[in-house]
Amino acid sequence: MSVLKYLLLTIATPVCAAFAQVSPDDGSAAHGKGVYEQHCLACHQADGSGAPFLAPPLIEGEFVNGSKPHLINIVLNGMEGVEIKGELYANPMPAFDFLSDRDIADVLTFIRTNFENAGGSVTADDVKLAREA
Amino acid sequence: MAVFPAHIAPNALLFYTGTMFPAKYRNGAFIAFHGSWNRAPEPQKGYFVAFVPFRNGKPSGEWEIFADNFAGTTNIEAPGQAAHRPCGLAQGPDGALYVADDVKGTIYKITYKGR
């Protein structure tokens, strides 16, 4: 096999990161951190700084600290090709509508109260309302 | 065949035809590795230029890191922490190797003066 073919295979290797399962009995911040590590960290990174040109940073995030329904809908529906602070981020974010209302509420609470954000908490009822809208 | 660690992101490939570098580099392949962003929970990796020796059009030995430390630090947890990331390669008419970085737009020129 040529070097070039192998390089292409390397590029195409899917992300396959295994993280510890999340216990639903933790407090909401700890639970949200676990959801983040399992579903978000591979792209948005441990420090929330994202991946340049691919996945937007969550640090001091306009969307992160902004409207709760808007933020919840990003998680429920995914997103693609977003410009943030003058930089374009091109990787598609898949829909995470398979997560429970509580998982989504807790992970959003986690990112809104970490990574230099001060957006405050999101509740499972907020997520339920957005899902039904 | 040459085998590399996963996710380290080869961005550019250049077969060296110059005569400035020592003979072992002639017709071998330089590869610019942009560095990973999705190796979690492992630390990120790459951010270097590798060399694969060739003989008669086929790889003839183990690949090696030719130029390293573009990132400026060894323990990269997130790709945004890398100061520079190799993304392009070019060979000058004199046989110098140029490496382009896409974090700050730096161009590195690598030359060899012999003994």
gemmi code that builds the backbone of each chain (N, CA, C; Angstrom):
import gemmi

chains = {
    "A": [
        ("MET", (0.861, -1.199, 0.000), (0.000, 0.000, 0.000), (0.894, 1.244, 0.000)),
        ("SER", (0.550, 2.195, -0.795), (1.377, 3.402, -0.888), (1.220, 4.258, 0.357)),
        ("VAL", (2.198, 5.126, 0.574), (2.124, 6.064, 1.693), (0.859, 6.892, 1.587)),
        ("LEU", (0.565, 7.348, 0.356), (-0.579, 8.234, 0.171), (-1.878, 7.552, 0.569)),
        ("LYS", (-2.029, 6.289, 0.142), (-3.247, 5.561, 0.518), (-3.345, 5.438, 2.031)),
        ("TYR", (-2.201, 5.153, 2.661), (-2.253, 4.993, 4.109), (-2.629, 6.299, 4.792)),
        ("LEU", (-2.095, 7.407, 4.261), (-2.423, 8.710, 4.849), (-3.920, 8.955, 4.769)),
        ("LEU", (-4.514, 8.582, 3.616), (-5.952, 8.791, 3.468), (-6.715, 7.961, 4.488)),
        ("LEU", (-6.263, 6.732, 4.705), (-6.914, 5.887, 5.707), (-6.810, 6.511, 7.085)),
        ("THR", (-5.640, 7.065, 7.367), (-5.437, 7.678, 8.676), (-6.407, 8.820, 8.891)),
        ("ILE", (-6.591, 9.629, 7.835), (-7.490, 10.772, 7.949), (-8.922, 10.293, 8.188)),
        ("ALA", (-9.269, 9.151, 7.539), (-10.649, 8.689, 7.591), (-10.970, 7.904, 8.866)),
        ("THR", (-9.958, 7.608, 9.686), (-10.203, 6.828, 10.901), (-11.221, 7.539, 11.795)),
        ("PRO", (-12.306, 6.882, 12.127), (-13.336, 7.568, 12.917), (-12.897, 7.820, 14.360)),
        ("VAL", (-13.513, 8.825, 14.952), (-13.276, 9.102, 16.362), (-13.857, 7.955, 17.169)),
        ("CYS", (-13.086, 7.429, 18.093), (-13.599, 6.304, 18.873), (-13.080, 6.431, 20.287)),
        ("ALA", (-13.573, 7.385, 21.033), (-13.088, 7.637, 22.380), (-14.060, 7.052, 23.393)),
        ("ALA", (-13.528, 6.304, 24.324), (-14.378, 5.702, 25.354), (-14.240, 6.472, 26.664)),
        ("PHE", (-15.333, 6.825, 27.252), (-15.307, 7.521, 28.526), (-16.135, 6.743, 29.544)),
        ("ALA", (-15.883, 7.022, 30.796), (-16.616, 6.336, 31.854), (-18.114, 6.634, 31.741)),
        ("GLN", (-18.920, 5.655, 32.071), (-20.368, 5.859, 32.054), (-20.759, 6.861, 33.134)),
        ("VAL", (-21.811, 7.602, 32.853), (-22.251, 8.652, 33.766), (-23.296, 8.091, 34.729)),
        ("SER", (-23.094, 8.350, 36.007), (-24.102, 7.943, 36.977), (-25.171, 9.015, 37.091)),
        ("PRO", (-26.459, 8.645, 37.010), (-27.530, 9.639, 37.097), (-27.769, 10.130, 38.532)),
        ("ASP", (-27.030, 9.566, 39.503), (-27.308, 9.925, 40.894), (-26.418, 11.049, 41.419)),
        ("ASP", (-25.466, 11.506, 40.595), (-24.598, 12.600, 41.039), (-25.389, 13.907, 41.116)),
        ("GLY", (-24.754, 14.919, 41.718), (-25.340, 16.252, 41.673), (-25.317, 16.755, 40.253)),
        ("SER", (-26.085, 17.810, 39.948), (-26.265, 18.180, 38.547), (-24.987, 18.692, 37.892)),
        ("ALA", (-24.135, 19.443, 38.640), (-22.889, 19.931, 38.033), (-21.960, 18.767, 37.710)),
        ("ALA", (-21.814, 17.845, 38.671), (-20.943, 16.689, 38.462), (-21.497, 15.815, 37.344)),
        ("HIS", (-22.826, 15.633, 37.359), (-23.456, 14.840, 36.299), (-23.247, 15.506, 34.940)),
        ("GLY", (-23.402, 16.818, 34.894), (-23.201, 17.550, 33.645), (-21.779, 17.427, 33.142)),
        ("LYS", (-20.816, 17.440, 34.059), (-19.407, 17.276, 33.677), (-19.197, 15.902, 33.034)),
        ("GLY", (-19.833, 14.882, 33.612), (-19.727, 13.534, 33.050), (-20.329, 13.448, 31.652)),
        ("VAL", (-21.492, 14.094, 31.455), (-22.116, 14.115, 30.122), (-21.190, 14.834, 29.145)),
        ("TYR", (-20.583, 15.930, 29.608), (-19.649, 16.687, 28.759), (-18.484, 15.808, 28.324)),
        ("GLU", (-17.904, 15.095, 29.294), (-16.736, 14.258, 28.983), (-17.087, 13.145, 27.998)),
        ("GLN", (-18.303, 12.639, 28.116), (-18.692, 11.533, 27.241), (-19.096, 11.989, 25.846)),
        ("HIS", (-19.795, 13.114, 25.733), (-20.389, 13.483, 24.443), (-19.807, 14.741, 23.796)),
        ("CYS", (-19.144, 15.600, 24.541), (-18.771, 16.921, 24.002), (-17.271, 17.144, 23.916)),
        ("LEU", (-16.529, 16.550, 24.871), (-15.118, 16.873, 25.062), (-14.244, 16.586, 23.844)),
        ("ALA", (-14.546, 15.523, 23.105), (-13.668, 15.144, 21.986), (-13.518, 16.298, 20.997)),
        ("CYS", (-14.578, 17.070, 20.780), (-14.489, 18.213, 19.857), (-14.243, 19.530, 20.599)),
        ("HIS", (-15.021, 19.791, 21.653), (-14.933, 21.099, 22.323), (-13.778, 21.176, 23.321)),
        ("GLN", (-13.122, 20.037, 23.600), (-11.900, 19.953, 24.400), (-12.143, 20.108, 25.918)),
        ("ALA", (-11.184, 19.569, 26.681), (-11.300, 19.555, 28.142), (-11.398, 20.966, 28.713)),
        ("ASP", (-10.735, 21.927, 28.063), (-10.743, 23.304, 28.571), (-11.780, 24.178, 27.855)),
        ("GLY", (-12.632, 23.560, 27.025), (-13.676, 24.323, 26.334), (-13.158, 25.186, 25.199)),
        ("SER", (-11.875, 25.005, 24.820), (-11.282, 25.903, 23.817), (-11.610, 25.497, 22.384)),
        ("GLY", (-12.257, 24.341, 22.190), (-12.657, 23.923, 20.859), (-11.495, 23.489, 20.002)),
        ("ALA", (-11.763, 23.266, 18.703), (-10.728, 22.886, 17.743), (-10.710, 23.954, 16.650)),
        ("PRO", (-9.549, 24.602, 16.441), (-9.478, 25.702, 15.473), (-10.056, 25.323, 14.106)),
        ("PHE", (-10.926, 26.158, 13.594), (-11.575, 26.008, 12.274), (-12.581, 24.858, 12.233)),
        ("LEU", (-12.692, 24.050, 13.281), (-13.571, 22.878, 13.259), (-14.717, 23.007, 14.256)),
        ("ALA", (-14.384, 23.043, 15.554), (-15.410, 23.082, 16.595), (-15.240, 24.364, 17.409)),
        ("PRO", (-16.299, 25.171, 17.537), (-16.149, 26.470, 18.198), (-15.824, 26.352, 19.681)),
        ("PRO", (-15.087, 27.346, 20.213), (-14.826, 27.364, 21.646), (-16.101, 27.671, 22.428)),
        ("LEU", (-16.150, 27.187, 23.675), (-17.287, 27.476, 24.563), (-16.912, 28.532, 25.595)),
        ("ILE", (-15.621, 28.935, 25.600), (-15.140, 29.914, 26.577), (-15.745, 31.286, 26.272)),
        ("GLU", (-16.294, 31.917, 27.305), (-16.965, 33.218, 27.143), (-17.874, 33.196, 25.917)),
        ("GLY", (-18.691, 32.142, 25.829), (-19.498, 31.916, 24.633), (-20.752, 32.779, 24.586)),
        ("GLU", (-20.945, 33.439, 23.431), (-22.145, 34.272, 23.256), (-23.399, 33.399, 23.291)),
        ("PHE", (-23.355, 32.287, 22.546), (-24.501, 31.375, 22.545), (-24.616, 30.656, 23.894)),
        ("VAL", (-23.447, 30.320, 24.482), (-23.440, 29.559, 25.738), (-24.131, 30.347, 26.845)),
        ("ASN", (-23.831, 31.650, 26.933), (-24.401, 32.483, 27.988), (-25.741, 33.108, 27.602)),
        ("GLY", (-26.124, 32.930, 26.322), (-27.318, 33.628, 25.824), (-28.613, 32.892, 26.115)),
        ("SER", (-29.571, 33.057, 25.183), (-30.922, 32.499, 25.336), (-30.888, 30.989, 25.576)),
        ("LYS", (-31.605, 30.566, 26.631), (-31.632, 29.125, 26.934), (-32.280, 28.314, 25.816)),
        ("PRO", (-33.459, 28.740, 25.276), (-34.063, 27.937, 24.194), (-33.132, 27.811, 22.986)),
        ("HIS", (-32.429, 28.888, 22.643), (-31.498, 28.837, 21.503), (-30.393, 27.813, 21.754)),
        ("LEU", (-29.823, 27.862, 22.950), (-28.730, 26.951, 23.299), (-29.213, 25.493, 23.343)),
        ("ILE", (-30.387, 25.301, 23.949), (-30.953, 23.942, 24.029), (-31.197, 23.392, 22.625)),
        ("ASN", (-31.681, 24.251, 21.723), (-31.969, 23.802, 20.354), (-30.709, 23.433, 19.586)),
        ("ILE", (-29.579, 24.070, 19.905), (-28.311, 23.671, 19.269), (-27.998, 22.221, 19.641)),
        ("VAL", (-28.197, 21.887, 20.924), (-27.927, 20.515, 21.367), (-28.945, 19.542, 20.752)),
        ("LEU", (-30.216, 19.938, 20.702), (-31.259, 19.041, 20.181), (-31.136, 18.816, 18.676)),
        ("ASN", (-30.749, 19.860, 17.936), (-30.782, 19.787, 16.465), (-29.412, 19.734, 15.806)),
        ("GLY", (-28.350, 20.014, 16.559), (-27.024, 20.100, 15.964), (-26.820, 21.436, 15.277)),
        ("MET", (-25.679, 21.581, 14.585), (-25.322, 22.874, 13.990), (-24.221, 22.640, 12.960)),
        ("GLU", (-24.139, 23.527, 11.968), (-23.076, 23.372, 10.973), (-22.691, 24.725, 10.399)),
        ("GLY", (-21.388, 24.952, 10.273), (-20.899, 26.169, 9.626), (-21.261, 27.436, 10.380)),
        ("VAL", (-20.724, 27.591, 11.587), (-21.066, 28.760, 12.396), (-19.871, 29.701, 12.498)),
        ("GLU", (-20.152, 31.022, 12.451), (-19.092, 32.017, 12.604), (-19.174, 32.599, 14.007)),
        ("ILE", (-18.062, 32.523, 14.746), (-18.026, 33.038, 16.111), (-16.786, 33.905, 16.285)),
        ("LYS", (-16.993, 35.131, 16.717), (-15.901, 36.090, 16.909), (-14.996, 36.160, 15.678)),
        ("GLY", (-15.621, 36.171, 14.494), (-14.872, 36.364, 13.255), (-14.216, 35.116, 12.683)),
        ("GLU", (-14.355, 33.981, 13.377), (-13.769, 32.733, 12.873), (-14.881, 31.781, 12.439)),
        ("LEU", (-14.665, 31.096, 11.294), (-15.646, 30.127, 10.819), (-15.279, 28.729, 11.330)),
        ("TYR", (-16.267, 28.043, 11.862), (-16.069, 26.667, 12.351), (-16.918, 25.743, 11.498)),
        ("ALA", (-16.248, 24.794, 10.804), (-16.895, 24.090, 9.696), (-17.389, 22.682, 10.022)),
        ("ASN", (-16.900, 22.064, 11.095), (-17.326, 20.686, 11.356), (-18.801, 20.640, 11.758)),
        ("PRO", (-19.579, 19.720, 11.168), (-20.969, 19.588, 11.608), (-21.034, 19.050, 13.035)),
        ("MET", (-21.936, 19.626, 13.835), (-22.233, 19.065, 15.158), (-23.518, 18.262, 15.010)),
        ("PRO", (-23.483, 16.975, 15.396), (-24.707, 16.164, 15.252), (-25.768, 16.565, 16.276)),
        ("ALA", (-27.016, 16.139, 16.037), (-28.088, 16.348, 17.008), (-27.872, 15.415, 18.205)),
        ("PHE", (-28.085, 15.956, 19.401), (-27.969, 15.138, 20.618), (-29.345, 14.976, 21.272)),
        ("ASP", (-30.387, 14.821, 20.414), (-31.752, 14.731, 20.950), (-32.019, 13.406, 21.650)),
        ("PHE", (-31.056, 12.465, 21.517), (-31.211, 11.174, 22.210), (-30.884, 11.279, 23.697)),
        ("LEU", (-30.228, 12.379, 24.103), (-29.945, 12.579, 25.532), (-31.242, 12.921, 26.261)),
        ("SER", (-31.299, 12.575, 27.549), (-32.494, 12.879, 28.333), (-32.565, 14.376, 28.621)),
        ("ASP", (-33.745, 14.844, 29.012), (-33.901, 16.252, 29.393), (-32.898, 16.605, 30.491)),
        ("ARG", (-32.730, 15.689, 31.440), (-31.824, 15.971, 32.557), (-30.371, 16.024, 32.097)),
        ("ASP", (-29.981, 15.099, 31.212), (-28.610, 15.117, 30.681), (-28.321, 16.460, 30.007)),
        ("ILE", (-29.257, 16.901, 29.169), (-29.045, 18.157, 28.431), (-29.028, 19.342, 29.391)),
        ("ALA", (-29.955, 19.351, 30.349), (-29.999, 20.451, 31.331), (-28.688, 20.513, 32.109)),
        ("ASP", (-28.208, 19.367, 32.549), (-27.012, 19.354, 33.403), (-25.744, 19.691, 32.621)),
        ("VAL", (-25.649, 19.225, 31.369), (-24.440, 19.542, 30.611), (-24.426, 21.030, 30.253)),
        ("LEU", (-25.617, 21.595, 29.982), (-25.656, 23.031, 29.680), (-25.389, 23.856, 30.939)),
        ("THR", (-25.873, 23.374, 32.079), (-25.544, 24.039, 33.341), (-24.036, 24.003, 33.571)),
        ("PHE", (-23.439, 22.852, 33.263), (-21.981, 22.715, 33.432), (-21.221, 23.718, 32.568)),
        ("ILE", (-21.574, 23.809, 31.274), (-20.785, 24.728, 30.423), (-21.117, 26.189, 30.721)),
        ("ARG", (-22.364, 26.472, 31.188), (-22.732, 27.869, 31.496), (-22.150, 28.352, 32.814)),
        ("THR", (-21.603, 27.429, 33.615), (-21.005, 27.834, 34.893), (-19.516, 27.486, 34.934)),
        ("ASN", (-18.948, 27.123, 33.769), (-17.505, 26.853, 33.660), (-16.980, 27.568, 32.418)),
        ("PHE", (-15.689, 27.404, 32.127), (-15.072, 27.987, 30.932), (-15.303, 29.510, 30.866)),
        ("GLU", (-15.178, 30.170, 32.016), (-15.326, 31.630, 32.101), (-16.703, 32.099, 31.637)),
        ("ASN", (-17.724, 31.264, 31.844), (-19.099, 31.647, 31.524), (-19.873, 31.920, 32.805)),
        ("ALA", (-20.931, 32.714, 32.714), (-21.770, 33.011, 33.870), (-23.232, 33.043, 33.447)),
        ("GLY", (-23.639, 32.057, 32.632), (-25.002, 32.037, 32.099), (-26.030, 31.466, 33.063)),
        ("GLY", (-25.562, 30.817, 34.147), (-26.491, 30.226, 35.106), (-27.023, 28.881, 34.641)),
        ("SER", (-27.926, 28.323, 35.450), (-28.329, 26.939, 35.232), (-29.467, 26.803, 34.221)),
        ("VAL", (-29.590, 25.592, 33.697), (-30.686, 25.192, 32.814), (-31.375, 24.014, 33.501)),
        ("THR", (-32.705, 23.991, 33.476), (-33.431, 22.905, 34.147), (-33.981, 21.920, 33.117)),
        ("ALA", (-34.329, 20.730, 33.626), (-34.929, 19.716, 32.749), (-36.249, 20.231, 32.168)),
        ("ASP", (-36.966, 21.063, 32.934), (-38.220, 21.638, 32.410), (-37.950, 22.576, 31.230)),
        ("ASP", (-36.830, 23.348, 31.314), (-36.446, 24.210, 30.175), (-36.275, 23.362, 28.916)),
        ("VAL", (-35.619, 22.212, 29.078), (-35.354, 21.347, 27.933), (-36.655, 20.746, 27.408)),
        ("LYS", (-37.519, 20.332, 28.343), (-38.805, 19.735, 27.956), (-39.623, 20.735, 27.131)),
        ("LEU", (-39.648, 21.992, 27.588), (-40.389, 23.039, 26.871), (-39.823, 23.235, 25.460)),
        ("ALA", (-38.473, 23.287, 25.357), (-37.845, 23.503, 24.047), (-38.122, 22.334, 23.119)),
        ("ARG", (-38.127, 21.133, 23.680), (-38.367, 19.923, 22.879), (-39.795, 19.919, 22.328)),
        ("GLU", (-40.739, 20.449, 23.117), (-42.144, 20.431, 22.702), (-42.489, 21.597, 21.787)),
        ("ALA", (-41.619, 22.623, 21.766), (-41.938, 23.837, 20.990), (-41.903, 23.552, 19.493)),
    ],
    "B": [
        ("MET", (5.126, 0.545, 2.753), (4.112, 1.080, 3.663), (4.786, 1.783, 4.836)),
        ("ALA", (4.241, 2.872, 5.263), (4.713, 3.572, 6.455), (3.513, 3.783, 7.369)),
        ("VAL", (3.705, 3.482, 8.659), (2.587, 3.518, 9.603), (2.798, 4.640, 10.619)),
        ("PHE", (1.765, 5.447, 10.817), (1.854, 6.582, 11.733), (0.780, 6.488, 12.810)),
        ("PRO", (0.987, 7.132, 13.966), (-0.055, 7.161, 14.992), (-1.338, 7.805, 14.451)),
        ("ALA", (-2.468, 7.430, 15.014), (-3.761, 7.929, 14.531), (-3.957, 9.404, 14.832)),
        ("HIS", (-4.708, 10.061, 13.961), (-5.222, 11.422, 14.192), (-4.175, 12.527, 14.150)),
        ("ILE", (-2.918, 12.222, 13.760), (-1.935, 13.307, 13.840), (-1.965, 14.214, 12.610)),
        ("ALA", (-2.833, 13.899, 11.651), (-3.231, 14.849, 10.605), (-2.140, 15.250, 9.610)),
        ("PRO", (-1.762, 14.351, 8.689), (-0.836, 14.755, 7.628), (-1.485, 15.799, 6.725)),
        ("ASN", (-0.859, 16.948, 6.583), (-1.446, 18.032, 5.769), (-0.690, 18.242, 4.464)),
        ("ALA", (0.588, 17.863, 4.414), (1.353, 18.109, 3.194), (2.397, 17.020, 3.017)),
        ("LEU", (2.668, 16.697, 1.751), (3.640, 15.656, 1.408), (4.589, 16.228, 0.358)),
        ("LEU", (5.901, 16.066, 0.563), (6.867, 16.582, -0.412), (8.002, 15.583, -0.605)),
        ("PHE", (8.222, 15.190, -1.853), (9.373, 14.334, -2.155), (10.569, 15.243, -2.431)),
        ("TYR", (11.633, 15.029, -1.679), (12.785, 15.926, -1.736), (13.695, 15.567, -2.893)),
        ("THR", (13.882, 16.511, -3.805), (14.727, 16.263, -4.981), (15.994, 17.119, -4.967)),
        ("GLY", (16.150, 17.884, -3.867), (17.295, 18.792, -3.804), (18.598, 18.075, -3.454)),
        ("THR", (19.690, 18.857, -3.481), (21.007, 18.299, -3.144), (21.630, 18.991, -1.936)),
        ("MET", (20.903, 19.981, -1.340), (21.462, 20.673, -0.179), (21.571, 19.737, 1.030)),
        ("PHE", (20.530, 18.936, 1.270), (20.519, 18.041, 2.432), (21.404, 16.822, 2.158)),
        ("PRO", (21.820, 16.101, 3.207), (22.605, 14.869, 3.024), (21.887, 13.865, 2.119)),
        ("ALA", (22.661, 12.962, 1.535), (22.152, 12.056, 0.497), (20.943, 11.232, 0.937)),
        ("LYS", (20.854, 10.910, 2.235), (19.752, 10.042, 2.682), (18.376, 10.676, 2.446)),
        ("TYR", (18.336, 11.990, 2.315), (17.037, 12.656, 2.131), (16.593, 12.703, 0.678)),
        ("ARG", (17.505, 12.396, -0.239), (17.202, 12.495, -1.673), (16.087, 11.529, -2.048)),
        ("ASN", (15.044, 12.074, -2.662), (13.875, 11.302, -3.129), (13.016, 10.735, -1.991)),
        ("GLY", (13.368, 11.062, -0.759), (12.524, 10.655, 0.367), (11.356, 11.618, 0.543)),
        ("ALA", (10.430, 11.250, 1.448), (9.198, 12.032, 1.618), (9.197, 12.792, 2.939)),
        ("PHE", (8.983, 14.090, 2.861), (8.709, 14.893, 4.057), (7.197, 15.011, 4.209)),
        ("ILE", (6.723, 14.901, 5.437), (5.285, 15.002, 5.691), (5.055, 16.006, 6.818)),
        ("ALA", (4.213, 16.995, 6.566), (3.856, 17.979, 7.603), (2.632, 17.471, 8.355)),
        ("PHE", (2.812, 17.213, 9.642), (1.693, 16.768, 10.482), (1.131, 17.950, 11.261)),
        ("HIS", (-0.093, 18.277, 10.951), (-0.764, 19.447, 11.541), (-1.002, 19.266, 13.035)),
        ("GLY", (-1.040, 18.020, 13.496), (-1.314, 17.740, 14.916), (-2.784, 17.445, 15.134)),
        ("SER", (-3.053, 16.647, 16.151), (-4.418, 16.128, 16.361), (-5.310, 17.122, 17.074)),
        ("TRP", (-6.624, 16.892, 16.970), (-7.591, 17.625, 17.804), (-8.551, 16.652, 18.474)),
        ("ASN", (-8.520, 15.373, 18.059), (-9.555, 14.444, 18.532), (-8.970, 13.132, 19.050)),
        ("ARG", (-7.928, 13.226, 19.870), (-7.367, 12.019, 20.476), (-7.816, 11.810, 21.913)),
        ("ALA", (-8.724, 12.653, 22.425), (-9.187, 12.511, 23.809), (-9.686, 11.093, 24.036)),
        ("PRO", (-9.450, 10.495, 25.227), (-8.810, 11.091, 26.403), (-7.274, 11.082, 26.385)),
        ("GLU", (-6.652, 10.654, 25.292), (-5.196, 10.734, 25.196), (-4.797, 12.199, 24.959)),
        ("PRO", (-3.548, 12.551, 25.331), (-3.094, 13.903, 24.980), (-3.005, 14.048, 23.465)),
        ("GLN", (-3.078, 15.271, 22.963), (-2.980, 15.502, 21.523), (-1.559, 15.195, 21.063)),
        ("LYS", (-1.382, 14.978, 19.749), (-0.098, 14.507, 19.254), (0.136, 15.001, 17.829)),
        ("GLY", (1.394, 15.069, 17.420), (1.738, 15.495, 16.067), (2.479, 16.812, 16.112)),
        ("TYR", (2.053, 17.789, 15.311), (2.672, 19.124, 15.306), (4.170, 19.019, 14.965)),
        ("PHE", (4.516, 18.126, 14.002), (5.921, 17.992, 13.599), (6.014, 17.697, 12.102)),
        ("VAL", (7.242, 17.759, 11.581), (7.501, 17.340, 10.205), (8.269, 16.025, 10.263)),
        ("ALA", (7.746, 15.008, 9.579), (8.372, 13.682, 9.585), (9.083, 13.447, 8.256)),
        ("PHE", (9.981, 12.468, 8.275), (10.680, 12.077, 7.048), (10.600, 10.568, 6.865)),
        ("VAL", (10.271, 10.135, 5.646), (10.242, 8.710, 5.306), (11.292, 8.473, 4.219)),
        ("PRO", (12.352, 7.685, 4.531), (13.377, 7.420, 3.504), (12.822, 6.541, 2.382)),
        ("PHE", (13.226, 6.831, 1.156), (12.787, 6.048, -0.014), (13.995, 5.538, -0.787)),
        ("ARG", (13.854, 4.357, -1.372), (14.858, 3.827, -2.287), (14.113, 3.151, -3.441)),
        ("ASN", (14.484, 3.479, -4.654), (13.827, 2.932, -5.843), (12.309, 3.095, -5.794)),
        ("GLY", (11.864, 4.243, -5.319), (10.435, 4.540, -5.340), (9.615, 3.896, -4.246)),
        ("LYS", (10.285, 3.241, -3.270), (9.531, 2.616, -2.176), (10.150, 2.999, -0.837)),
        ("PRO", (9.329, 3.071, 0.226), (9.892, 3.366, 1.554), (10.970, 2.350, 1.891)),
        ("SER", (12.107, 2.835, 2.408), (13.255, 1.943, 2.613), (13.714, 1.907, 4.063)),
        ("GLY", (12.899, 2.379, 4.988), (13.281, 2.350, 6.393), (12.213, 3.002, 7.245)),
        ("GLU", (12.480, 3.039, 8.559), (11.520, 3.615, 9.498), (11.405, 5.122, 9.278)),
        ("TRP", (10.192, 5.643, 9.465), (10.018, 7.097, 9.414), (10.604, 7.700, 10.685)),
        ("GLU", (10.966, 8.972, 10.622), (11.527, 9.652, 11.789), (11.008, 11.076, 11.850)),
        ("ILE", (11.051, 11.640, 13.054), (10.679, 13.051, 13.197), (11.855, 13.896, 12.714)),
        ("PHE", (11.600, 14.740, 11.722), (12.654, 15.561, 11.127), (12.744, 16.910, 11.831)),
        ("ALA", (11.605, 17.520, 12.123), (11.579, 18.816, 12.817), (10.412, 18.805, 13.788)),
        ("ASP", (10.689, 19.173, 15.040), (9.660, 19.047, 16.092), (9.528, 20.355, 16.876)),
        ("ASN", (8.598, 20.349, 17.846), (8.403, 21.462, 18.783), (7.794, 22.705, 18.155)),
        ("PHE", (7.067, 22.540, 17.051), (6.328, 23.674, 16.495), (5.276, 24.156, 17.501)),
        ("ALA", (4.741, 23.221, 18.301), (3.682, 23.576, 19.255), (4.216, 24.448, 20.390)),
        ("GLY", (5.522, 24.378, 20.666), (6.106, 25.224, 21.706), (5.966, 24.669, 23.102)),
        ("THR", (5.274, 23.528, 23.260), (5.094, 22.894, 24.559), (4.847, 21.411, 24.313)),
        ("THR", (5.153, 20.578, 25.300), (5.106, 19.141, 25.045), (3.752, 18.507, 25.377)),
        ("ASN", (3.057, 19.030, 26.384), (1.800, 18.394, 26.789), (0.603, 19.180, 26.262)),
        ("ILE", (0.152, 18.821, 25.050), (-0.951, 19.534, 24.411), (-2.255, 18.815, 24.734)),
        ("GLU", (-3.105, 19.467, 25.512), (-4.388, 18.865, 25.871), (-5.455, 19.236, 24.838)),
        ("ALA", (-5.390, 20.453, 24.331), (-6.344, 20.933, 23.328), (-5.555, 21.588, 22.196)),
        ("PRO", (-6.023, 21.434, 20.939), (-5.223, 21.919, 19.810), (-4.965, 23.426, 19.853)),
        ("GLY", (-5.865, 24.167, 20.512), (-5.682, 25.614, 20.609), (-4.446, 25.997, 21.410)),
        ("GLN", (-3.885, 25.027, 22.166), (-2.688, 25.313, 22.974), (-1.408, 25.271, 22.147)),
        ("ALA", (-1.481, 24.769, 20.912), (-0.290, 24.682, 20.067), (0.019, 26.056, 19.477)),
        ("ALA", (1.269, 26.523, 19.686), (1.649, 27.858, 19.207), (1.724, 27.895, 17.684)),
        ("HIS", (2.231, 26.803, 17.082), (2.343, 26.706, 15.625), (1.989, 25.290, 15.197)),
        ("ARG", (1.427, 25.161, 13.983), (1.048, 23.846, 13.466), (1.460, 23.745, 11.997)),
        ("PRO", (2.362, 22.778, 11.676), (2.810, 22.641, 10.282), (1.649, 22.250, 9.365)),
        ("CYS", (1.503, 22.928, 8.237), (0.414, 22.594, 7.308), (0.864, 22.557, 5.858)),
        ("GLY", (2.046, 23.097, 5.535), (2.464, 23.115, 4.135), (3.968, 22.928, 4.013)),
        ("LEU", (4.408, 22.375, 2.875), (5.826, 22.149, 2.613), (6.167, 22.629, 1.209)),
        ("ALA", (7.366, 23.163, 1.050), (7.843, 23.526, -0.284), (9.360, 23.404, -0.302)),
        ("GLN", (9.897, 23.182, -1.504), (11.342, 23.068, -1.657), (11.834, 24.241, -2.493)),
        ("GLY", (12.847, 24.926, -1.981), (13.414, 26.035, -2.735), (14.325, 25.539, -3.844)),
        ("PRO", (14.633, 26.398, -4.823), (15.527, 26.003, -5.913), (16.914, 25.606, -5.415)),
        ("ASP", (17.303, 26.128, -4.229), (18.612, 25.776, -3.664), (18.551, 24.506, -2.822)),
        ("GLY", (17.376, 23.907, -2.678), (17.231, 22.683, -1.891), (16.827, 22.926, -0.444)),
        ("ALA", (16.597, 24.186, -0.058), (16.095, 24.459, 1.292), (14.661, 23.948, 1.410)),
        ("LEU", (14.266, 23.570, 2.642), (12.896, 23.097, 2.866), (12.124, 24.186, 3.612)),
        ("TYR", (10.961, 24.531, 3.096), (10.110, 25.531, 3.740), (8.917, 24.840, 4.392)),
        ("VAL", (8.593, 25.259, 5.618), (7.444, 24.710, 6.340), (6.512, 25.867, 6.691)),
        ("ALA", (5.235, 25.739, 6.316), (4.256, 26.781, 6.628), (3.436, 26.386, 7.845)),
        ("ASP", (3.102, 27.382, 8.665), (2.283, 27.192, 9.874), (0.984, 27.969, 9.682)),
        ("ASP", (-0.158, 27.394, 10.083), (-1.426, 28.092, 9.883), (-2.054, 28.623, 11.170)),
        ("VAL", (-1.277, 28.659, 12.267), (-1.799, 29.321, 13.469), (-1.505, 30.810, 13.376)),
        ("LYS", (-0.258, 31.150, 13.075), (0.131, 32.554, 12.995), (0.684, 32.936, 11.620)),
        ("GLY", (0.727, 31.968, 10.676), (1.210, 32.271, 9.334), (2.722, 32.327, 9.218)),
        ("THR", (3.406, 31.672, 10.138), (4.871, 31.661, 10.105), (5.380, 30.767, 8.974)),
        ("ILE", (6.457, 31.198, 8.301), (7.145, 30.355, 7.318), (8.530, 30.029, 7.881)),
        ("TYR", (8.835, 28.743, 8.010), (10.147, 28.301, 8.494), (11.003, 27.892, 7.294)),
        ("LYS", (12.272, 28.291, 7.299), (13.193, 27.858, 6.251), (14.247, 26.969, 6.900)),
        ("ILE", (14.376, 25.729, 6.408), (15.338, 24.775, 6.971), (16.457, 24.553, 5.961)),
        ("THR", (17.690, 24.862, 6.368), (18.839, 24.698, 5.466), (19.877, 23.788, 6.108)),
        ("TYR", (20.826, 23.314, 5.291), (21.896, 22.437, 5.767), (23.211, 22.914, 5.161)),
        ("LYS", (24.208, 23.083, 6.029), (25.467, 23.636, 5.543), (26.578, 22.600, 5.471)),
        ("GLY", (26.296, 21.372, 5.865), (27.336, 20.342, 5.812), (28.339, 20.535, 6.921)),
        ("ARG", (29.382, 19.709, 6.895), (30.382, 19.769, 7.956), (31.497, 20.748, 7.640)),
    ],
}
model = gemmi.Model(1)
for chain_id, residues in chains.items():
    chain = gemmi.Chain(chain_id)
    for i, (resn, *xyz) in enumerate(residues, 1):
        res = gemmi.Residue()
        res.name, res.seqid = resn, gemmi.SeqId(i, " ")
        for name, pos in zip(("N", "CA", "C"), xyz):
            atom = gemmi.Atom()
            atom.name, atom.element = name, gemmi.Element(name[0])
            atom.pos, atom.b_iso = gemmi.Position(*pos), 0.0
            res.add_atom(atom)
        chain.add_residue(res)
    model.add_chain(chain)
structure = gemmi.Structure()
structure.add_model(model)
structure.setup_entities()
